Amino acid sequence: MSNLLYTLAVILIIFWAIGFFAYSAGAIIHILLVIAIIAILLRLIQGRSL
């Protein structure tokens, strides 16, 4: 489950980067970035290795 969470976070960060440079997705892409950062922080807090 945590591996899936990490993969989802990476995908969301990639989508955010694409949206940031394309200026087409608006505020939704930034919400996705926040969700991705939260997922990564949860993984780091749990202390599991990548």
GULUM-938732 format. One record per residue: residue in one letter; z, x, y of N, C-alpha, C in turn; residue number from 1. Coordinates in nm, 3 decimals. Each point is the difference from the previous one (the first is absolute). Layout:
- aa_n.Z_n.X_n.Y_ca.Z_ca.X_ca.Y_c.Z_c.X_c.Y_i
- a_Z_X_Y_Z_X_Y_Z_X_Y_NUM
...
//
This chain:
- aa_n.Z_n.X_n.Y_ca.Z_ca.X_ca.Y_c.Z_c.X_c.Y_i
- m_0.000_0.083_-0.120_0.000_-0.083_0.120_0.000_0.087_0.125_1
- s_0.077_0.108_0.000_0.005_0.083_0.119_-0.131_0.074_0.022_2
- n_-0.069_0.034_-0.109_-0.131_0.064_0.014_-0.099_-0.096_0.065_3
- l_0.008_-0.126_-0.036_-0.085_-0.102_0.060_0.032_-0.015_0.149_4
- l_0.128_0.006_0.034_0.043_-0.010_0.139_-0.056_0.116_0.083_5
- y_0.007_0.119_-0.057_-0.052_0.118_0.070_-0.151_-0.010_0.018_6
- t_-0.071_-0.044_-0.102_-0.145_-0.016_0.008_-0.037_-0.103_0.106_7
- l_0.072_-0.110_0.003_-0.024_-0.103_0.101_0.023_0.055_0.141_8
- a_0.104_0.080_0.017_0.029_0.057_0.131_-0.113_0.093_0.045_9
- v_-0.050_0.081_-0.090_-0.110_0.091_0.034_-0.125_-0.079_0.038_10
- i_-0.030_-0.104_-0.075_-0.116_-0.083_0.031_0.015_-0.066_0.137_11
- l_0.120_-0.049_0.031_0.022_-0.063_0.130_-0.014_0.100_0.114_12
- i_0.046_0.123_-0.021_-0.016_0.103_0.104_-0.147_0.032_0.022_13
- i_-0.077_0.007_-0.107_-0.143_0.025_0.013_-0.068_-0.113_0.077_14
- f_0.035_-0.125_-0.034_-0.056_-0.114_0.073_0.040_0.002_0.147_15
- w_0.123_0.041_0.027_0.044_0.010_0.139_-0.081_0.103_0.076_16
- a_-0.022_0.115_-0.062_-0.078_0.105_0.065_-0.142_-0.047_0.029_17
- i_-0.061_-0.068_-0.095_-0.135_-0.053_0.021_0.000_-0.101_0.115_18
- g_0.096_-0.089_-0.001_0.009_-0.101_0.106_0.032_0.060_0.136_19
- f_0.082_0.105_0.000_0.038_0.064_0.126_-0.122_0.062_0.067_20
- f_-0.084_0.064_-0.079_-0.117_0.067_0.057_-0.115_-0.096_0.024_21
- a_-0.003_-0.112_-0.068_-0.109_-0.096_0.017_0.032_-0.105_0.107_22
- y_0.126_-0.017_0.033_0.044_-0.099_0.100_-0.046_-0.142_-0.033_23
- s_-0.008_-0.033_-0.128_-0.053_-0.132_-0.033_0.103_-0.092_-0.065_24
- a_0.110_0.054_-0.049_0.094_-0.082_-0.075_0.115_-0.052_0.085_25
- g_0.021_0.057_0.115_0.104_-0.049_0.090_0.141_0.030_-0.048_26
- a_0.092_-0.093_0.029_0.142_0.023_-0.028_0.034_-0.007_-0.148_27
- i_-0.082_-0.065_-0.079_0.030_-0.014_-0.143_0.006_0.136_-0.067_28
- i_-0.086_0.092_0.039_-0.004_0.131_-0.062_0.129_0.077_0.030_29
- h_0.059_-0.023_0.116_0.125_0.067_0.034_0.117_-0.056_-0.081_30
- i_-0.006_-0.128_-0.029_0.101_-0.060_-0.087_-0.010_0.061_-0.140_31
- l_-0.123_0.023_-0.048_-0.020_0.064_-0.129_0.057_0.141_0.000_32
- l_-0.015_0.070_0.111_0.056_0.135_0.011_0.152_-0.003_-0.012_33
- v_0.063_-0.093_0.066_0.146_-0.012_-0.006_0.043_-0.029_-0.143_34
- i_-0.071_-0.088_-0.069_0.033_-0.031_-0.140_-0.016_0.124_-0.086_35
- a_-0.105_0.078_0.024_-0.021_0.122_-0.079_0.110_0.102_0.024_36
- i_0.042_0.016_0.124_0.107_0.095_0.031_0.131_-0.045_-0.064_37
- i_0.028_-0.128_0.004_0.121_-0.052_-0.064_-0.004_0.027_-0.150_38
- a_-0.116_-0.020_-0.062_-0.012_0.024_-0.144_0.024_0.146_-0.034_39
- i_-0.054_0.091_0.082_0.022_0.143_-0.023_0.147_0.035_0.020_40
- l_0.061_-0.054_0.103_0.142_0.030_0.025_0.088_-0.052_-0.114_41
- l_-0.031_-0.117_-0.051_0.076_-0.053_-0.113_-0.012_0.092_-0.121_42
- r_-0.120_0.052_-0.021_-0.021_0.091_-0.113_0.078_0.129_0.020_43
- l_0.003_0.052_0.121_0.074_0.123_0.027_0.151_-0.022_-0.012_44
- i_0.047_-0.115_0.045_0.142_-0.031_-0.008_0.045_-0.014_-0.145_45
- q_-0.088_-0.054_-0.084_0.034_-0.015_-0.140_0.013_0.136_-0.069_46
- g_-0.062_0.104_0.058_0.016_0.135_-0.052_-0.087_0.034_-0.118_47
- r_-0.101_-0.077_-0.025_-0.089_0.030_-0.111_-0.106_0.098_0.045_48
- s_-0.044_0.084_-0.092_-0.103_0.100_0.035_-0.136_-0.066_0.003_49
- l_-0.090_0.062_0.076_-0.135_-0.052_0.011_-0.073_0.032_-0.127_50
//
